[in-house]
C-alpha cells in the first residue's frame, strides 16, 4: 500500500520555507541598505564636485559612480578658466590639488576592485599627476612612478584608447627639462603615435614646437601621415616662420606622394576582395588629392584607369577640376601626360564644364565629333576665351594630317594668343606635318625670335592673379635661373615654383634692405637644368601674402 501522505507539511518543509523567507527578507534589507549607501555616496560626491559645476548623474553601481566622479573632477580641472588676480589663481590651484588628491584615492579604490579597468588606471595616474603639479609637490619628480606607472598601465589595458597616450605625452612635455635623454627619446616616439590623430595634433603639436630643441626633433616626432605634416604647416603659418614652413612643406610633399601610392595599393586589395564601391572612393580620393606636379601624374593616371564605375560625389568632382585643367594645359604645349581614354574619364568625372574646356577635353580624348559640335554652337569662336581650343585643334590637326583645318584654326585664333608658345609650337607642328618647309621655317623663325637669356617683368602672364606664368624660349643650355621678386610682403612669404610642370620647391622669401637705402628687390637663384627649348615657369604664393615676380635671367 502507498504511504499515507499527511495533509499538513512536515516540520522539515516548514523549516525550509521559513529559512527561505528569512533569506529573502535579509536580501531585501541588504538591497535597501545598498541603495541607501549608494545614494549617500552620490550626494557626497555631488557636494565634493559642487564648486566645479560638475555632476555625477544616476550611475547604478558604486564603481561606475566613482569613475564618473573622477572623470568629472579631471575634466573640470582641465577646462581653461580665468581668475581675477594672482591670489584667486593660487587659491584655485590649492583647491584643485586637494580635489584631485581625492580623485586619485577614488580611482585607486576602483582599480583595486577592477584591476583590468583602463579608466581607473587612467584616473589614478592623471589625478595624481595633476594634483602634484598644481601643488608644486616635489613628488612629481621624486616619486614619478606613482603617476607614470598607472598611465602606462592604462595604455596597456586599453590599447585602442587614445586618452592615456595623450595624457602621458602631455605630462612628459610639461616636465621636459627634467627628463633624461633616454626618456626624451621615448617621448618623441610616443608623440609620433599621439600625432597620428587630429585631436592629438590640435592639443600637443604647438606646445611641442615650443619645447623641442630644433627642427630635427620636431620632424622626427611626426608620423608618415600627410594630416600631421599639414597640422605642422598650420603651426608655422600662424607664427610666420617661413623657413620652417618651407622645409616642412617639402617633407609633407614626400609624405603625401607616398601615401597616395599606398592608397592605390589598398584600393586594389579592396577591389580584389570584392569591395569595388569602397575601392572606387579611395581611387577617386587619391586622384583628387594629387598636386599640380608631373611627379603625381602616375598616381592620377593609375587611379583613374583602375577606378571601378559608379557615382562621384560633388566634392570629388570639384577637386578633380584643377587636375583636368593642368592636363589640358600640358596638352596645349604638346606634352599630354594621360592617354586619351584616361583623360575622357577624368572629364566625365569632373562633370559639367565651360564649352571651351569641354571642347578641348573632347578633342584630346578622341571625341572629335563632340568637340566640333561644341565649336559649331559657339557664338564667339573668334574670342580670347576660345583661343586655347583653336590652338589645340591646330595641334591635333597636325597629328592627323588635316592641314587645312589646322591652318583655319590658327588663322581664327585671337590675336592675344599669337605670341604664346602654344600657338607658335602648333604652327611649327603644322608646317612640319604639311612638309611645307617655308611654313615650318617661318614658324621656327618666330620661335627663335622669342628666344632670350633674360626676361622682363612685363613678360609674366597673370602676374596679379595668384599664379604667375612666364613662357620662355631658350637656345642655350643653362644651369639655373635667377629670379628677381619685385614685391614681397613686409613679413615675408613662401613661394612655390614649377618648371615645365614639375614643382621645383618651396622657398622662403623676404625683403632685403641695404644700409641707408629702402627695401630692395629679393633675388633667388634656382639651381636646375634648363636645356634649350620651350619652357614654362610658374610661381604661386601658398602662404604669406602676394609676391610679385620680376626679371628672370639664365644662369650660364
Secondary structure, 3 states (H helix, E strand, C coil): CCCCCCCCCCHHHHHHHHHHHHHHHHHHHHHHHHHHHHHHHHHHHHHHHHHHCCCCCCCCCHHHHHHHHHHHHHHHHHCCCCCCCHHHHHHHHHHHHHHHHHHHHHHHHHHHHCCCCHHHHHHHHHHHHHHHHHHCCCHHHHCCHHHHHHHHHHHHHCCCCCHHHHHHHHHHHHCHHHCCHHHHHHHHHHHHHHCCCHHHHHHHHHHHHHHCCCHHHHHHCCCCCHHHHHHHHHHHHHHCCHHHHHHHHHHHHHHHHHHHHHHHHHHHHHHHCCCHHHHHHHHHHHHHHCCCCHHHHHHHHHHHHHCCCCCCCHHHHHHHHHHHHHHHHHHHCCCCCCCHHHHHHHHHHHCCCCHHHHHHHHHHCCCHHHHHHHHHCCCCCCCHHHHHHHHHHHHHHHHHCCHHHHHHHHHCCCHHHCCCHHHHHHHHHHHHHCCCHHHHHHHHHHHHHHECCEECHHHCECCCCCEEEEEEEECCCEEEEEEEEEECCCCCEEEEEEECCEEEEEEEECCEECCCCCEECEEEEEEEEECCEEEEEEEEEEECCCCEEEEEEEEC
